[in-house]
Amino acid sequence: MDHSHHMNSMEGHGGHGGGNMDDMCSMSMLFTWDTTNLCIVFRQWHIRSNTSLVLSLIAVVLIGMGYEALRSVSRNYEASLAKRLETVPRQNRDDFSKRGHLIKALLYAFQNFYAFMLMLVFMTYNGWVMVAVSAGAFFGYLLFGHSTSATKDNACH
């Protein structure tokens, strides 16, 4: 399908964003190390300089570490809930268990959202960003994964 007429109409509008075509996000679906006009997930997270690249890579590492921290919080909450459930009187156990399960479900939803967002970051197909996501997983596990197996139980991240 020929899309050349779309590009010609966009040129007159500066890419609809008021900027020029040289400053638009690149959307590569192939592995690359090129950071020219790299955008990470959002159009607003646009890499325009070496400084913004380095800061963005640091941010991606921290985001990856945050995912491992969230997993650790979830594991700790589950263990704490199980211990507290043993001390709750039998007549209050169902209510306590339901509340605990609601919080576990929220933590589970946050983990899944976080994992899918990390997957989207990884899917920039940019080598630097992919390494930063992996470094975040490494440092996050190093800091927060002391009591867990190194095998993954979540398929998307």
C-alpha positions in Angstrom: 0.0 0.0 0.0 1.4 3.4 -1.0 1.4 5.9 1.9 3.4 8.6 0.2 0.4 10.9 -0.1 0.2 10.8 3.8 3.7 12.1 4.1 3.2 14.9 1.6 0.1 16.1 3.5 2.0 15.9 6.8 4.9 18.0 5.5 2.6 21.0 5.2 1.5 20.7 8.8 4.9 20.0 10.4 3.9 16.5 11.4 0.7 17.8 13.0 2.7 18.8 16.1 4.1 22.1 14.9 7.6 20.6 14.7 9.6 19.6 11.7 9.8 16.1 10.3 13.4 15.7 11.5 12.2 15.9 15.1 9.6 13.2 15.0 9.8 9.9 16.9 11.3 7.1 15.0 9.2 3.9 15.2 11.7 1.1 14.3 10.4 -2.4 14.4 13.9 -3.8 13.9 16.7 -4.1 16.5 18.9 -1.0 16.4 21.5 0.9 18.5 20.5 4.2 16.8 19.1 6.8 19.2 18.2 9.4 16.6 14.7 10.6 17.4 14.2 7.7 19.8 11.0 7.9 21.8 10.4 5.6 24.8 6.7 4.5 24.9 5.3 8.1 24.8 5.8 10.9 22.3 6.8 13.2 25.2 9.7 10.9 26.2 11.7 11.9 23.2 15.5 11.5 23.3 17.1 14.6 21.7 20.6 14.6 23.1 23.3 12.4 24.7 22.3 13.9 28.1 18.7 12.9 27.7 19.7 9.5 26.5 21.8 8.9 29.6 19.1 10.2 31.9 16.5 8.1 30.2 18.6 5.0 30.4 19.1 5.6 34.2 15.3 6.1 34.5 14.7 2.8 32.7 17.1 1.0 35.0 15.3 2.5 38.0 11.9 1.6 36.5 13.1 -2.0 36.1 14.3 -2.0 39.7 10.9 -0.7 40.8 9.2 -3.7 39.3 11.4 -6.0 41.3 10.7 -3.9 44.4 6.9 -4.2 43.8 7.2 -7.9 43.4 9.1 -8.0 46.8 6.4 -5.9 48.5 3.8 -8.3 47.1 5.7 -11.4 48.4 6.2 -9.8 51.8 2.5 -8.8 52.1 1.4 -12.4 51.3 3.8 -13.8 53.9 2.6 -11.2 56.5 -1.0 -11.9 55.7 -0.6 -15.6 56.1 1.0 -15.1 59.5 -1.7 -12.6 60.7 -4.4 -14.9 59.4 -3.3 -17.6 61.9 -3.8 -15.2 64.8 -7.2 -13.9 63.8 -10.2 -15.4 65.7 -12.1 -18.0 63.6 -15.2 -15.9 63.4 -13.3 -12.9 61.8 -11.2 -15.0 59.5 -13.4 -14.8 56.4 -13.7 -11.0 56.4 -9.9 -10.7 57.1 -9.2 -13.2 54.3 -11.4 -11.4 51.8 -9.8 -8.0 52.6 -6.3 -9.5 52.3 -7.3 -11.2 49.0 -8.5 -7.8 47.6 -5.2 -6.2 48.4 -3.3 -9.1 46.9 -5.5 -8.7 43.8 -4.6 -5.0 43.6 -0.9 -5.8 44.0 -1.2 -8.5 41.3 -2.9 -6.0 38.9 -0.2 -3.4 39.5 2.5 -6.0 38.9 0.9 -7.0 35.6 0.5 -3.4 34.5 4.1 -2.7 35.4 5.3 -5.8 33.6 3.4 -4.9 30.4 4.7 -1.3 30.5 8.3 -2.7 30.8 7.6 -4.9 27.9 6.6 -1.8 25.8 9.8 -0.1 26.9 11.8 -3.1 25.8 9.9 -3.2 22.5 11.4 0.1 21.4 13.8 -2.5 19.8 16.7 -0.2 20.8 19.7 -2.0 22.2 20.5 0.6 24.7 17.0 0.6 26.2 16.9 -3.2 26.2 20.2 -3.4 28.1 18.8 -0.8 30.6 15.6 -2.8 31.2 17.8 -5.9 31.8 20.2 -4.0 34.0 17.1 -2.8 36.0 16.0 -6.4 36.4 19.5 -7.4 37.5 20.0 -4.6 40.1 16.4 -5.0 41.3 16.7 -8.7 41.9 20.1 -8.1 43.6 18.5 -5.6 46.0 15.0 -7.1 46.4 15.1 -10.8 45.4 17.0 -12.3 48.3 14.3 -14.7 49.3 13.0 -15.7 45.8 13.9 -18.1 43.1 15.7 -16.7 40.1 13.2 -18.5 37.8 10.5 -16.3 36.4 6.8 -17.0 37.0 5.5 -14.1 34.9 5.6 -14.7 31.1 5.5 -11.2 29.8 8.5 -9.8 31.7 
